[in-house]
Amino acid sequence: MFKCFSRQVSSPLDQPVAYLPFFNYIFIVKRIRHILLSFVSVGALIFTACGDNGGGGDDDKGFVTVGAPTAEALGTTSVTLKSQVTVSGNAQFGRIGFCYATTSDPTVETSLSVSAKVSGGIATAEITGLESSTTYYAKAYVTGTAEGTVYSSQYQFTTGEITISEELANYIAPDYPDDYRNISGWDQRQKWNLANVHDPSVVKADDGYYYMYQTDASFGNAHAAGGHFHGRRSRDLVNWEYLGGTMPTLPGWVIPKLNEIRTAMGLMPVNPNVADFGYWAPVVRKVRSGLYRMYYSIVCPGNIDGANSWGERAFIGLMENTDPANNDGWVDKGYVITNASDRGLDFHVAPNDWGNCYYKFNAIDPSYIITPAGEHWLIYGSWNSGIAAVQVNAETGMPDINVNPWGTDVEIAPYGKQIYTRRLGNRWQASEGPEVVYRDGYYYLFLAYDALEVPYNTRVVRSANIDGPYVDMYGTNSLLGGNGDAYPIVTHPYKFTNSHGWVGISHCAVFDDGQDNWYYASQGRLPNIKGDTWVPNANMLGHVRAIRWTKDGWPLVMPERYGAVPQVPITEDEIAGMWEHIDLSYKYGGQGTATSMTFGADHKITSGPWKGADWSYDAATQILTTSSGVELYLMRECDWERNPRTHTIVYAGLGNKKTYWGKKSK
């Protein structure tokens, strides 16, 4: 005869009760040592166990129970949880703690957790870093029992309200390192956060996450172990969860398509090593709820026809997904477009004859946009003759092209309309990475200038029409302006005081949160350090920055990386003091360096580059205006160079074909 018993553990504020009959239920069990049943209620947890020797003897291994949590010291961003713990007999167990989440039914595997201290049968733990005015769900748990991990019933609590000023006072800056070598390896990928990011594309999905995808590039090629076009996601643009590759192997259509074109050109087929292909610069957009598109670049290795011919072509392909939370859910849709040449089959151009390259349009670096009228456009290209725009089918994402990718300029017109060139009559453009977004009646075309390792900088032009004409802020037409550069400068290598600064800041993603709050994301690289045997320039850290828009509708990227600083209104009293000021004028391969400038409480600039000028401040718009007419747009942001990191005030402004960056230092 087997005897069953139950144990009710009351709320931790009550006294435990003795063994009770189990509501007259009778269980007939053969050789079962432990059966654990839990009845979830608000105030108590009931555990049931059966033993074959009347509840005692050598076969009774005992059990551990945890009562439902209760909260003490509930604040705006923290809480102390307590739970009663009872250990019976010779019970074995591991860790005792609390798991919690903003969604119901948290577990150790699916939510955050903290270990508890146990004293006098009471488990206690403080949880910090919570969001204010937020409802959380918590359970006490015990790991390593005979039944596995045992949970209490669920407890619900809501943190208190906090003012935005209190949020700023309690601000904790991001702590991830700029130099990420120690976590750069593939086995450390869950710690990467924004480490190993290159040519990012960012989309906000239906689930509230921002998803980021990128070129295959990393410090030490660590990414090579995990497929292609790696992804990560974040809710706050600061903390990013690494998701892995979205494309396991080279798509099966690539080599057959390459040889189809080569055969039509009168060339022999090839069979390149799949490891030699390049996987570059994807762009991801939400088409509609339940449909996301990723256009990607595949760069074929080798030359068209031996050493004395131009390099082999590239392809843009397409993948789709119904839900980016399923990182394995990307389905390849195949070939979209390839390099087009306006020079027929005259491809015997020396590989180093940069200004005379064979292709008119280079099929890499796609950007994708859906216009307010519902048209779908692919913007693509790099170096060569500049940037092209081609309309694609809204349902399939494919362009309507039925002609060979070579011929006269007229014959290859279906491959796109040229909308940007940096240098007329020269195919060595030194510009790439187009990114197109729409805001307030204009299409903004962001472009990467110069070599990516150090001198990379970003420019922007705009147009009322998706296919142009695009002009810069001084009215220069992007197709007629000769050899002039576009202004404003959006980003450029820079260096604040007491820091290494950053270089290689471009090939950007520009995106918003749906509430007209805009952001800029790119790679950032550490500059080379003379005498150091290691080359830190290979560090590719993802940078995210906030954007403010000028009264005239031009984007100003903030000088400091985004750190989720609470945007407490900036008062005039806070302007007075010392600032670090950077003139971000274009200098190939150089860093704009900071100089000290003092804004006096008497509305005079008393030291620095603008010494003697007056200043005024409009608190409603958070715009500081100098007597020279330069308007500086202010925000609160993280001071990444200070130790420890904290919040500060930053500005960005435009004037006289110059961009100005600054931050308050004292």
C-alpha positions in Angstrom: 0.0 0.0 0.0 1.4 3.4 -1.0 0.8 6.4 1.2 0.5 9.8 -0.5 0.8 13.1 1.3 0.7 16.8 0.3 2.5 19.8 1.6 1.0 23.3 1.4 3.5 26.2 1.5 1.7 29.4 2.3 2.7 32.9 1.3 6.2 33.8 2.8 4.5 36.2 5.2 2.5 33.3 6.8 3.5 30.3 8.8 3.9 26.9 7.1 1.1 24.5 7.8 1.5 20.8 8.6 0.9 17.8 6.3 -2.7 17.7 5.2 -4.9 15.0 3.6 -5.0 15.5 -0.1 -8.7 16.2 -0.5 -9.5 12.5 -0.2 -7.9 11.7 -3.5 -6.6 8.1 -3.6 -3.6 7.3 -5.9 -2.5 3.8 -6.6 1.1 4.0 -7.7 3.6 1.2 -8.3 7.2 1.9 -7.5 6.9 5.7 -7.9 9.1 7.6 -5.5 8.1 11.2 -6.3 5.1 12.8 -8.0 5.0 16.5 -7.9 1.7 18.3 -8.5 1.5 22.1 -8.2 -1.7 24.0 -7.8 -1.1 27.6 -8.8 -2.8 30.3 -6.8 -2.1 33.8 -5.8 -1.1 33.1 -2.2 0.0 29.5 -2.0 1.7 26.7 -3.8 0.7 23.0 -3.2 3.3 20.3 -3.8 2.4 16.5 -3.7 4.8 13.6 -3.3 4.3 9.9 -2.8 6.7 7.4 -1.2 6.4 3.7 -0.9 7.3 3.5 2.8 4.7 5.6 4.3 6.5 8.8 3.4 9.8 7.8 5.2 12.7 5.4 5.0 15.7 5.1 2.7 13.6 5.5 -0.4 12.3 9.0 0.6 14.6 11.4 -1.1 12.5 14.4 0.0 11.6 17.5 -1.9 12.1 21.2 -2.2 9.3 23.8 -2.4 9.2 27.5 -3.1 6.4 29.7 -2.3 4.9 32.4 -4.6 7.0 35.6 -4.5 6.0 38.8 -2.8 7.6 42.2 -3.3 9.3 44.4 -0.8 10.9 47.7 -1.6 9.1 48.1 -4.9 10.5 51.1 -6.6 10.5 52.7 -10.1 13.4 50.7 -11.5 14.0 48.0 -8.8 12.3 45.5 -6.6 13.2 43.1 -3.8 11.5 39.7 -4.1 11.1 37.2 -1.3 9.9 33.6 -1.3 9.6 30.9 1.4 11.7 27.8 0.7 11.1 24.4 2.4 13.6 21.5 2.1 12.4 18.1 3.1 14.4 14.9 3.8 17.5 14.4 1.7 16.3 16.5 -1.2 19.0 17.5 -3.7 18.8 20.8 -5.5 20.9 23.4 -7.3 20.2 27.1 -7.6 17.4 29.1 -6.0 16.3 32.3 -7.6 13.7 34.4 -9.4 13.0 34.7 -13.1 11.1 37.7 -14.5 9.8 39.2 -17.7 7.3 41.7 -19.1 5.3 38.8 -20.5 3.4 36.1 -18.6 4.9 32.7 -17.6 8.6 33.5 -17.4 11.1 30.7 -17.2 14.8 30.4 -16.6 15.3 29.6 -20.3 13.2 32.3 -21.8 13.6 35.3 -19.5 16.0 37.1 -17.2 16.8 35.6 -13.8 18.7 36.4 -10.6 20.0 34.1 -7.9 18.7 34.4 -4.4 20.2 34.4 -1.0 18.5 32.0 1.4 18.4 32.7 5.2 16.0 31.2 7.7 14.0 29.5 4.9 13.4 32.8 3.0 14.9 33.4 -0.4 15.6 37.1 -1.2 16.9 38.8 -4.3 17.1 42.4 -5.5 16.3 43.1 -9.2 17.6 46.3 -10.7 17.5 47.9 -14.1 13.7 47.6 -14.5 11.7 49.9 -16.7 9.4 52.4 -14.8 5.6 52.2 -15.0 5.9 48.6 -16.3 4.2 45.4 -15.3 6.4 42.4 -14.7 5.7 38.7 -14.0 8.0 36.7 -11.7 8.4 33.2 -10.4 10.6 31.7 -7.7 12.5 28.6 -9.0 14.7 25.8 -7.8 17.0 24.0 -10.2 18.6 20.6 -10.0 15.8 18.8 -8.2 14.7 15.2 -9.0 11.9 16.7 -11.1 14.1 19.2 -12.9 13.6 23.0 -12.4 10.6 23.6 -10.1 8.7 26.9 -10.3 6.4 28.7 -7.9 3.1 30.2 -9.0 3.4 33.5 -10.9 3.5 36.9 -9.1 2.7 40.1 -10.9 4.0 43.6 -9.9 4.2 47.0 -11.5 7.0 49.4 -11.0 6.4 53.0 -10.0 6.2 56.0 -12.3 9.3 58.0 -12.8 9.8 61.5 -14.2 12.1 62.0 -17.2 14.4 64.0 -15.0 14.6 61.1 -12.6 15.4 58.9 -15.5 18.3 61.1 -16.5 19.6 61.2 -12.9 19.5 57.4 -12.9 21.0 57.0 -16.4 23.4 54.1 -16.8 25.5 54.3 -20.0 26.2 51.3 -22.2 29.3 49.5 -21.2 30.3 47.4 -24.2 33.9 48.0 -25.3 35.1 49.9 -28.4 38.0 47.4 -28.7 36.2 44.1 -28.9 39.2 41.8 -29.7 38.6 39.7 -26.5 35.1 38.7 -27.7 35.7 38.8 -31.5 35.8 35.0 -32.0 33.0 32.9 -33.3 32.7 31.1 -29.9 32.0 34.5 -28.3 29.3 35.6 -30.8 26.5 35.9 -28.2 28.6 38.6 -26.6 29.1 40.6 -29.8 26.3 43.1 -29.4 27.5 45.6 -32.1 30.9 44.0 -32.6 31.7 42.8 -36.2 29.2 45.0 -38.0 29.8 46.2 -41.6 27.5 47.8 -44.1 24.4 47.4 -41.9 20.8 47.5 -43.0 18.1 48.0 -40.3 14.3 47.5 -40.3 11.8 47.8 -37.6 9.5 44.8 -37.6 5.9 44.1 -36.4 7.2 42.6 -33.2 8.8 45.9 -32.1 12.4 44.7 -32.7 14.9 46.4 -34.9 16.6 43.8 -37.1 20.1 44.5 -38.5 21.8 42.6 -41.4 25.2 43.1 -42.9 28.0 42.4 -45.3 30.1 39.2 -44.5 33.0 40.9 -42.7 34.4 40.6 -39.2 37.6 40.8 -37.2 39.7 37.8 -38.1 36.9 36.5 -40.4 35.1 35.0 -37.4 31.8 35.1 -39.2 32.9 32.5 -41.8 31.8 29.7 -39.5 28.1 30.7 -39.6 26.8 31.3 -43.1 26.1 34.7 -44.8 24.3 38.0 -44.2 24.4 37.7 -40.5 21.5 39.2 -38.4 21.0 40.6 -35.0 18.1 42.4 -33.3 17.4 45.0 -30.6 14.4 46.7 -28.9 16.4 49.7 -27.7 19.1 50.2 -30.4 21.7 49.7 -27.7 21.6 46.0 -26.7 21.7 43.7 -29.7 21.0 39.9 -29.7 23.1 38.1 -32.3 21.0 35.8 -34.5 23.4 34.2 -37.0 23.6 33.8 -40.8 20.4 34.1 -42.9 21.9 32.3 -45.9 23.6 28.9 -45.2 25.4 28.5 -48.6 25.8 30.1 -52.0 22.4 30.0 -53.7 22.2 27.3 -56.3 21.2 29.7 -59.1 24.4 31.8 -58.9 27.0 29.7 -60.9 24.4 28.5 -63.5 23.4 32.2 -64.1 27.0 33.3 -64.4 27.7 30.6 -67.0 24.5 31.4 -68.8 25.7 35.0 -69.3 29.2 33.9 -70.1 28.0 31.5 -72.8 25.9 34.2 -74.4 29.0 36.4 -74.4 31.0 33.7 -76.2 33.0 32.7 -73.1 33.8 29.3 -71.6 31.9 28.3 -68.5 33.6 28.5 -65.1 33.2 26.7 -61.8 34.6 28.9 -59.1 35.2 27.8 -55.5 32.1 28.9 -53.5 34.4 30.2 -50.8 35.7 32.8 -53.2 32.4 34.6 -53.7 31.7 37.9 -51.9 28.5 38.4 -49.9 28.0 42.2 -49.6 25.7 44.9 -48.4 22.2 43.6 -48.1 19.2 45.9 -47.6 16.1 44.8 -45.7 12.7 46.4 -45.8 9.2 45.6 -44.5 6.9 45.4 -47.6 3.8 44.9 -45.5 2.8 43.0 -42.4 4.0 39.5 -42.8 6.4 40.2 -45.7 10.0 41.3 -45.5 12.4 41.5 -48.4 16.2 41.3 -48.4 18.1 42.3 -51.5 21.7 41.1 -51.4 24.9 41.3 -53.4 26.9 38.3 -54.6 30.3 39.2 -56.1 31.8 36.6 -58.5 35.5 35.9 -58.3 38.1 36.3 -61.1 38.2 38.3 -64.3 35.9 38.1 -67.3 38.5 36.6 -69.7 41.9 36.2 -68.1 44.5 38.7 -66.7 44.0 41.4 -69.3 40.3 41.9 -68.8 38.0 43.5 -66.4 36.8 41.8 -63.2 33.9 39.4 -63.2 30.4 40.5 -62.6 28.2 40.7 -59.5 24.6 39.7 -58.9 21.8 41.1 -56.8 19.5 38.5 -55.5 16.4 38.5 -53.3 15.2 36.7 -50.2 11.9 37.0 -48.4 10.6 36.2 -44.9 7.3 36.3 -43.2 8.8 37.0 -39.8 12.4 38.1 -39.2 12.2 36.6 -35.7 12.6 33.3 -37.5 16.2 33.9 -38.7 16.1 30.6 -40.6 12.9 31.6 -42.4 14.6 33.6 -45.2 13.6 32.0 -48.5 15.7 32.7 -51.6 13.8 34.0 -54.6 16.7 34.1 -57.0 18.3 36.4 -59.5 17.3 40.0 -59.7 19.8 42.0 -61.7 23.5 42.0 -62.8 26.2 44.4 -64.0 25.3 46.1 -67.2 27.9 47.4 -69.7 27.3 50.1 -72.4 30.5 48.9 -74.2 29.1 45.8 -75.9 31.5 42.9 -75.6 34.6 45.0 -75.5 35.5 43.7 -72.0 39.3 43.7 -72.5 39.9 46.6 -70.2 43.0 46.3 -68.0 42.0 45.6 -64.4 43.8 48.7 -63.2 42.3 51.1 -65.7 40.0 52.4 -63.1 38.7 55.4 -64.9 37.7 53.3 -68.0 36.1 50.2 -66.3 33.9 48.0 -68.5 30.6 48.2 -66.6 28.3 51.2 -66.5 26.4 50.0 -63.4 27.9 47.7 -60.8 25.3 45.3 -59.3 26.1 45.7 -55.6 24.9 47.8 -52.7 21.2 47.7 -53.2 18.7 50.0 -51.5 15.0 49.5 -51.8 12.1 51.9 -51.3 8.3 51.9 -51.6 7.1 55.3 -52.7 4.0 57.0 -51.2 2.3 56.2 -54.5 3.0 52.5 -54.0 5.8 52.1 -56.6 8.7 49.8 -55.7 12.2 50.9 -56.7 15.6 49.3 -56.4 18.5 51.8 -56.1 21.9 50.2 -56.6 25.5 50.7 -57.8 29.0 51.5 -56.8 32.0 53.4 -58.2 31.9 52.8 -62.0 29.5 55.4 -63.5 27.5 56.0 -60.3 24.1 55.0 -59.0 21.1 53.6 -60.9 17.4 53.4 -60.2 15.2 50.7 -61.6 11.5 50.0 -60.9 10.5 46.5 -59.7 7.3 44.6 -59.6 5.5 45.2 -56.3 4.3 41.6 -56.0 7.5 39.8 -57.0 10.2 42.4 -56.2 11.7 41.7 -59.7 12.5 44.2 -62.5 11.1 43.6 -66.0 14.4 43.1 -67.9 14.5 40.9 -71.0 17.7 42.1 -72.7 21.4 41.1 -72.4 23.5 43.0 -69.8 25.7 44.5 -72.6 25.2 46.7 -75.6 24.8 50.4 -76.2 23.6 52.8 -73.6 20.2 52.7 -75.1 20.1 48.9 -75.2 20.9 48.5 -71.5 18.4 51.2 -70.4 16.2 48.6 -68.7 19.0 48.0 -66.2 18.3 51.4 -64.7 18.5 55.2 -64.9 21.6 56.9 -63.7 20.6 59.2 -60.8 24.0 60.1 -59.3 27.6 60.5 -60.4 30.4 62.0 -58.4 32.8 62.6 -61.4 31.6 63.3 -64.9 33.5 61.3 -67.6 35.4 59.2 -65.0 34.3 55.8 -63.9 36.5 55.8 -60.9 33.8 57.4 -58.8 35.1 56.8 -55.2 31.4 56.7 -54.1 29.2 53.8 -53.2 26.7 52.4 -50.8 23.5 54.3 -51.7 20.7 54.4 -49.1 17.4 56.0 -50.0 14.6 57.1 -47.6 11.6 59.3 -48.0 10.6 62.1 -45.6 8.3 65.1 -45.9 8.1 65.2 -49.7 11.7 64.4 -50.5 13.7 61.3 -51.3 17.1 61.4 -49.6 20.0 59.6 -51.2 22.9 59.0 -48.8 26.2 58.0 -50.3 29.6 56.7 -49.0 32.6 58.5 -50.3 36.2 57.3 -50.6 38.0 54.2 -49.3 36.3 52.3 -46.5 39.2 51.6 -44.1 39.9 55.2 -43.0 38.6 58.0 -45.2 35.0 56.8 -45.5 32.6 59.7 -45.2 28.9 60.2 -45.9 27.1 62.8 -48.1 23.4 63.3 -48.9 21.4 64.7 -51.8 17.7 64.9 -52.3 14.9 65.0 -54.9 11.2 65.4 -55.1 11.2 62.4 -57.5 12.6 58.9 -56.8 14.5 58.9 -60.1 15.8 62.5 -59.7 17.1 65.0 -60.3 19.0 64.9 -57.0 20.6 68.1 -55.7 22.7 68.9 -52.6 21.9 71.6 -50.1 23.5 74.2 -52.4 21.5 73.2 -55.4 24.2 71.4 -57.3 22.7 68.8 -59.6 24.1 65.3 -59.0 24.4 64.6 -62.7 25.5 68.0 -64.0 27.8 69.3 -61.2 31.1 68.3 -62.7 33.7 67.1 -60.3 32.3 68.8 -57.2 31.4 66.9 -54.1 27.9 66.9 -52.6 27.2 68.7 -49.3 26.4 68.5 -46.5 29.0 66.1 -45.0 26.9 63.8 -42.8 29.7 61.8 -41.2 33.5 62.0 -41.4 36.4 60.6 -39.3 36.6 62.5 -36.0 38.4 62.6 -32.7 37.2 64.0 -29.4 39.8 64.9 -26.7 41.4 62.0 -24.8 40.2 59.3 -27.2 41.3 57.4 -30.3 38.3 58.7 -32.3 36.8 56.9 -35.2 37.4 56.5 -38.9 35.7 54.5 -41.7 32.2 55.8 -40.7 29.9 55.3 -43.7 27.9 52.9 -45.9 24.9 53.7 -43.8 21.4 52.5 -43.0 18.9 55.3 -42.3 15.7 54.4 -40.6 13.0 55.6 -38.2 10.8 54.3 -35.4 7.5 55.1 -37.1 7.2 58.3 -34.9 9.5 60.5 -37.0 12.5 59.7 -34.8 15.3 58.9 -37.2 18.6 57.1 -36.9 21.8 56.5 -38.8 23.7 53.2 -38.5 27.1 52.3 -40.0 30.4 50.6 -39.3 33.0 52.5 -37.3 36.7 51.6 -37.3 39.5 52.4 -34.9 42.4 54.3 -36.5 45.7 52.6 -36.9 48.0 53.1 -33.9 51.7 53.6 -34.9 54.0 51.1 -33.3 51.3 48.7 -32.4 51.8 45.2 -34.0 48.1 44.7 -34.1 46.1 46.7 -36.7 43.0 48.0 -34.8 41.6 49.4 -38.0 40.2 45.9 -38.6 37.8 46.5 -35.7 34.4 47.0 -37.2 32.0 48.2 -34.5 28.4 49.0 -35.3 27.6 52.6 -34.7 24.0 53.9 -34.3 23.4 57.7 -34.1 20.3 59.8 -33.7 19.4 62.3 -36.5 17.9 65.7 -36.2 16.5 67.5 -39.3 17.2 71.1 -40.0 14.4 73.7 -40.6 15.2 73.3 -44.3 14.9 69.5 -44.1 18.5 68.3 -44.2 19.7 65.5 -41.8 22.1 66.2 -39.0 23.7 63.1 -37.6 24.7 63.5 -33.9 28.4 63.3 -33.1 28.1 60.8 -30.3 26.7 57.3 -30.7 23.2 56.6 -29.5 23.0 55.6 -25.9 19.2 55.9 -25.1 19.7 59.0 -23.0 16.4 60.4 -21.6 15.6 63.5 -23.6 15.0 65.9 -20.7 14.5 69.4 -22.2 17.8 71.3 -22.4 17.6 74.7 -20.6 19.6 77.8 -21.4 21.4 77.6 -18.2 23.0 74.4 -19.3 24.6 76.0 -22.4 27.2 78.0 -20.4 30.5 76.1 -20.0 33.3 74.4 -21.9 32.5 72.4 -25.1 34.6 70.3 -27.4 34.1 71.6 -31.0 34.9 69.8 -34.2 35.1 71.4 -37.7 34.1 68.4 -39.8 35.5 69.8 -43.0 36.5 67.3 -45.6 40.1 66.0 -45.4 40.9 62.7 -47.2 42.2 60.2 -44.6 42.3 62.8 -41.8 40.3 63.1 -38.6 38.4 66.2 -37.6 39.9 66.9 -34.1 38.3 68.7 -31.2 39.3 72.1 -29.9 38.0 73.7 -26.7 35.3 76.4 -26.9 33.6 78.2 -24.0 30.1 79.6 -24.1 29.8 82.3 -21.5 26.7 82.9 -19.3 26.7 86.4 -20.8 25.8 85.0 -24.2 29.4 85.5 -25.5 31.7 82.8 -26.8 34.8 83.6 -24.7 37.3 81.1 -26.1 37.9 78.8 -29.0 37.4 79.0 -32.8 34.4 81.3 -32.5 35.7 83.5 -29.8 33.9 86.9 -29.7 30.7 85.7 -31.3 27.4 86.0 -29.6 25.0 83.1 -29.0 21.3 82.7 -28.3 19.2 79.7 -27.5 15.6 78.7 -28.3 14.6 76.1 -25.7 11.4 75.2 -27.5 13.4 73.9 -30.6 16.7 73.2 -28.8 18.6 75.2 -31.4 21.6 77.4 -30.4 22.3 80.2 -32.9 25.6 82.1 -33.2 26.0 85.6 -34.4 27.6 84.2 -37.5 24.2 82.6 -38.4 25.2 79.0 -37.8 22.4 77.0 -36.1 23.5 74.2 -33.8 20.9 71.5 -33.1 21.2 70.1 -29.6 20.3 66.7 -28.0 21.3 64.8 -24.9 23.5 61.8 -25.7 26.0 59.5 -24.1 29.6 60.7 -23.6 31.4 57.7 -24.8 34.9 59.1 -24.2 34.4 60.0 -20.5 35.4 57.5 -17.9 33.0 56.4 -16.6 30.6 57.0 -19.4 27.7 59.2 -18.7 25.3 61.6 -20.4 26.1 65.0 -21.9 24.7 67.5 -24.4 25.8 67.4 -28.0 25.2 69.5 -31.1 25.5 69.3 -34.9 25.1 72.2 -37.3 25.7 73.3 -40.9 27.3 76.4 -42.4 29.6 77.5 -45.3 29.8 73.9 -46.7 30.9 72.7 -43.3 29.5 70.4 -40.7 30.1 71.2 -37.0 30.0 68.7 -34.2 30.4 69.3 -30.5 29.7 68.1 -27.0 29.7 69.7 -23.6 32.7 68.7 -21.6 32.2 70.8 -18.4 
